[in-house]
Amino acid sequence: MNAKARTSMNPFEKVMATIEGAWAKRHVHLMPEPPGERVGDAFAHADAEPSAETRPASDDDTLKLIVVGDSMVAGCGVPEQSQGFPAQLARAMAKASGRHVHWAAYGKLGATMRRVRYRLLPQVKADGGRADILVLCAGSNDIMAMRSGKEWEADLRAAVAEAKQLADHVVTLSSGQPHNSPVLGNALKKALRIRIADQTRISRHVCADEHVPYIALAFAPIGDPKVFWSHDGFHPSARGYAVMVGYIVSAMRRNGLL
């Protein structure tokens, strides 16, 4: 298959993608945002209790993490927030850095980068949130909503600029992997793959301009799909989030953040 065939769709595929998209809206039932606290603490030793011995001597010893974004941040795909992406990321960062990590998550099922820009980041600011590291995690819903590349670029650039006012370091993640979802049709997945590749290209450019790390997860290997995906076939499971967290922590270490 040549490069053009991989990055374009014939008329039949376009029709099929539209049909499959309409079917998915009716028949794919997404897991809700799970219960549980969206703030917490993670310690370098998994069995550590928040005692006088394990608590940091001062705020300077604590790594403050804020994660802002879509359903991944909201924990969709797992039964409880403690198994979700932000909590797992905090635990992995604590282990990698040897530091106490205090984390907070601001996520919403269905959130686009525009919602991150106009709703979620202002909420962080209103709460007085200030982080050592702020992670932006959105993009899949912009793809599903067929938002243009220009819209994506404008919202991402503005969100990164706002995030910089709230944290010492900003890390931007790519979209998830809806193009690999086992519950979507092949034509729709091809259309999503093409759009995500374009979004990834734009995001790399924006993040390079803004001098923030960009971690591309959209095309990273996920291992066994039966293990990676949750029951809804659209969000990662707890073990799927662990795979993503592994990539993120490795990238943070390469960028000198841990």
C-alpha positions as CSV (number, residue, x, y, z in Angstrom):
1,M,0.0,0.0,0.0
2,N,1.4,3.4,-1.0
3,A,1.5,6.5,1.2
4,K,-1.4,8.2,-0.6
5,A,-3.6,5.1,-0.1
6,R,-2.8,5.1,3.6
7,T,-3.7,8.8,4.1
8,S,-6.7,9.2,1.9
9,M,-10.1,7.6,1.5
10,N,-12.1,6.6,-1.6
11,P,-15.8,7.7,-1.9
12,F,-17.0,4.3,-0.7
13,E,-14.9,4.4,2.4
14,K,-16.2,7.9,3.2
15,V,-19.8,6.8,2.9
16,M,-19.1,3.8,5.1
17,A,-17.3,5.9,7.7
18,T,-20.4,8.2,7.9
19,I,-22.7,5.2,8.3
20,E,-20.4,3.6,10.9
21,G,-20.2,6.9,12.8
22,A,-24.0,7.1,13.0
23,W,-24.2,3.5,14.2
24,A,-21.6,4.2,16.9
25,K,-23.5,7.2,18.2
26,R,-26.5,5.0,18.8
27,H,-24.9,1.7,19.9
28,V,-21.6,2.4,21.6
29,H,-22.3,3.0,25.3
30,L,-19.4,4.8,27.0
31,M,-18.5,4.1,30.6
32,P,-19.4,7.0,32.9
33,E,-17.0,9.0,35.1
34,P,-16.4,6.8,38.1
35,P,-16.8,7.7,41.7
36,G,-13.9,8.7,44.0
37,E,-11.7,11.5,45.0
38,R,-10.1,13.6,42.2
39,V,-7.3,14.8,44.5
40,G,-4.8,12.7,46.4
41,D,-1.3,11.9,47.4
42,A,1.2,9.4,46.1
43,F,4.3,8.3,47.9
44,A,7.6,6.9,46.6
45,H,7.0,3.7,48.5
46,A,3.7,2.1,47.6
47,D,3.1,0.8,51.2
48,A,3.8,4.2,52.8
49,E,1.1,5.7,54.9
50,P,0.7,9.4,55.2
51,S,2.4,9.5,58.6
52,A,4.9,11.9,60.0
53,E,7.6,9.8,58.6
54,T,6.4,9.8,55.1
55,R,5.0,13.3,54.8
56,P,7.4,15.8,53.3
57,A,9.2,18.2,55.7
58,S,7.9,21.2,53.6
59,D,6.0,22.1,50.5
60,D,9.4,22.2,48.7
61,D,9.6,18.4,49.0
62,T,6.2,17.9,47.4
63,L,5.8,17.5,43.6
64,K,2.5,19.1,42.7
65,L,0.7,17.6,39.7
66,I,-2.5,18.9,38.0
67,V,-4.0,16.9,35.1
68,V,-6.6,18.6,32.9
69,G,-8.6,17.2,30.1
70,D,-11.1,14.7,28.7
71,S,-12.5,11.3,29.8
72,M,-9.1,9.9,30.4
73,V,-8.6,12.5,33.1
74,A,-12.1,11.9,34.4
75,G,-11.3,8.2,34.8
76,C,-13.7,6.7,32.3
77,G,-13.0,3.0,31.8
78,V,-12.3,2.1,35.4
79,P,-14.7,1.5,38.4
80,E,-13.0,3.9,40.8
81,Q,-10.9,7.1,40.5
82,S,-7.9,5.5,42.3
83,Q,-7.5,3.1,39.3
84,G,-7.8,6.0,36.8
85,F,-5.1,7.8,34.8
86,P,-4.3,10.7,37.1
87,A,-3.9,8.6,40.2
88,Q,-1.8,6.0,38.4
89,L,0.3,8.8,36.9
90,A,0.9,10.3,40.3
91,R,2.0,7.0,41.8
92,A,4.3,6.3,38.9
93,M,5.8,9.8,39.2
94,A,6.3,9.3,42.9
95,K,8.1,6.1,42.3
96,A,10.3,7.5,39.5
97,S,11.2,10.7,41.4
98,G,11.4,9.4,44.9
99,R,9.2,12.3,46.0
100,H,5.8,12.7,47.5
101,V,3.3,13.7,44.7
102,H,0.1,15.7,45.5
103,W,-2.2,15.5,42.5
104,A,-5.5,17.0,41.4
105,A,-7.6,16.0,38.3
106,Y,-9.9,18.3,36.3
107,G,-11.5,16.1,33.7
108,K,-14.8,15.8,31.8
109,L,-16.3,13.1,29.6
110,G,-16.5,14.6,26.1
111,A,-14.3,17.5,26.7
112,T,-12.6,19.1,23.7
113,M,-9.5,21.3,23.9
114,R,-11.9,24.3,23.7
115,R,-13.6,23.1,26.9
116,V,-10.2,22.7,28.5
117,R,-9.4,26.2,27.4
118,Y,-12.6,28.0,28.5
119,R,-14.0,25.8,31.3
120,L,-11.4,23.5,32.9
121,L,-8.3,25.7,33.1
122,P,-10.3,28.6,34.5
123,Q,-11.6,26.2,37.1
124,V,-8.0,25.3,38.1
125,K,-7.3,29.1,38.3
126,A,-10.4,29.7,40.4
127,D,-9.4,27.0,42.8
128,G,-6.0,28.6,43.3
129,G,-4.3,25.7,41.7
130,R,-0.6,25.9,41.1
131,A,1.5,23.0,39.9
132,D,5.0,22.0,39.4
133,I,3.8,20.0,36.4
134,L,0.4,20.5,34.6
135,V,-0.6,17.8,32.1
136,L,-3.0,18.7,29.2
137,C,-4.8,15.7,27.9
138,A,-7.4,16.2,25.1
139,G,-7.8,15.7,21.4
140,S,-10.0,12.6,20.8
141,N,-13.2,14.5,21.2
142,D,-12.0,17.2,18.8
143,I,-11.4,14.4,16.3
144,M,-14.8,12.9,16.8
145,A,-16.5,16.3,16.6
146,M,-14.7,16.9,13.2
147,R,-13.2,20.2,14.4
148,S,-10.8,21.7,11.9
149,G,-7.1,21.8,12.2
150,K,-7.2,25.6,12.5
151,E,-9.6,25.4,15.4
152,W,-7.5,22.7,17.0
153,E,-4.3,24.8,16.6
154,A,-5.9,27.9,18.1
155,D,-7.4,26.2,21.1
156,L,-4.3,24.2,21.8
157,R,-2.0,27.2,21.6
158,A,-4.3,29.2,23.9
159,A,-4.6,26.3,26.4
160,V,-0.9,25.9,26.6
161,A,-0.4,29.6,27.1
162,E,-3.0,29.6,29.9
163,A,-1.5,26.4,31.5
164,K,1.9,28.1,31.6
165,Q,0.5,30.7,34.0
166,L,-0.6,27.9,36.3
167,A,2.5,25.7,36.4
168,D,6.3,25.6,36.3
169,H,6.2,23.0,33.5
170,V,3.5,22.0,31.0
171,V,3.3,18.7,29.3
172,T,0.9,18.1,26.4
173,L,-0.4,14.6,25.5
174,S,-1.7,13.6,22.1
175,S,-5.2,12.2,21.6
176,G,-6.0,8.7,22.7
177,Q,-6.4,5.8,20.3
178,P,-10.1,5.8,19.1
179,H,-8.7,4.6,15.7
180,N,-7.9,1.3,17.4
181,S,-11.2,0.9,19.3
182,P,-12.6,-2.6,18.8
183,V,-16.2,-1.3,18.8
184,L,-15.8,1.0,15.8
185,G,-16.0,0.0,12.1
186,N,-12.9,-0.2,9.9
187,A,-13.8,2.7,7.6
188,L,-14.5,5.0,10.6
189,K,-11.2,3.9,12.2
190,K,-9.3,4.7,9.0
191,A,-10.9,8.2,8.9
192,L,-10.0,8.8,12.6
193,R,-6.5,7.6,12.0
194,I,-6.0,10.1,9.2
195,R,-7.4,13.0,11.2
196,I,-5.4,12.0,14.3
197,A,-2.2,11.9,12.3
198,D,-2.9,15.5,11.1
199,Q,-3.8,16.6,14.6
200,T,-0.5,15.1,15.9
201,R,1.5,17.0,13.3
202,I,-0.2,20.3,14.3
203,S,0.3,19.6,18.0
204,R,4.0,18.9,17.5
205,H,4.4,22.2,15.8
206,V,2.5,24.2,18.4
207,C,4.4,22.5,21.3
208,A,7.7,23.1,19.7
209,D,6.8,26.8,19.3
210,E,5.7,27.0,22.9
211,H,8.7,25.0,24.2
212,V,6.7,22.4,26.0
213,P,7.1,18.6,25.8
214,Y,4.6,16.8,23.5
215,I,4.1,13.1,24.3
216,A,2.6,11.3,21.3
217,L,0.5,8.4,22.6
218,A,-1.9,8.0,19.6
219,F,0.2,5.5,17.7
220,A,2.2,3.9,20.6
221,P,2.0,0.1,20.9
222,I,-0.7,-0.9,23.4
223,G,0.0,-4.6,23.7
224,D,-2.9,-7.1,24.0
225,P,-6.1,-5.2,23.0
226,K,-8.2,-7.5,25.3
227,V,-6.2,-6.2,28.2
228,F,-5.8,-2.6,27.1
229,W,-9.5,-1.7,26.5
230,S,-12.2,-1.4,29.1
231,H,-15.6,-3.0,28.9
232,D,-16.9,-0.2,26.7
233,G,-14.2,-0.8,24.1
234,F,-13.5,2.9,23.8
235,H,-11.6,3.9,27.0
236,P,-8.5,2.2,28.4
237,S,-8.9,-0.2,31.3
238,A,-6.8,0.2,34.5
239,R,-4.1,-1.9,32.8
240,G,-4.5,0.1,29.7
241,Y,-3.9,3.4,31.6
242,A,-0.9,1.8,33.1
243,V,0.6,1.3,29.6
244,M,0.0,4.9,28.8
245,V,1.5,6.1,32.1
246,G,4.6,4.1,31.4
247,Y,5.2,6.1,28.2
248,I,4.4,9.4,29.9
249,V,6.8,8.9,32.8
250,S,9.6,7.7,30.5
251,A,9.1,10.9,28.4
252,M,9.1,13.1,31.6
253,R,12.4,11.6,32.6
254,R,13.9,12.2,29.2
255,N,12.8,15.8,29.5
256,G,14.3,16.2,32.9
257,L,11.0,16.6,34.7
258,L,11.6,13.7,37.1
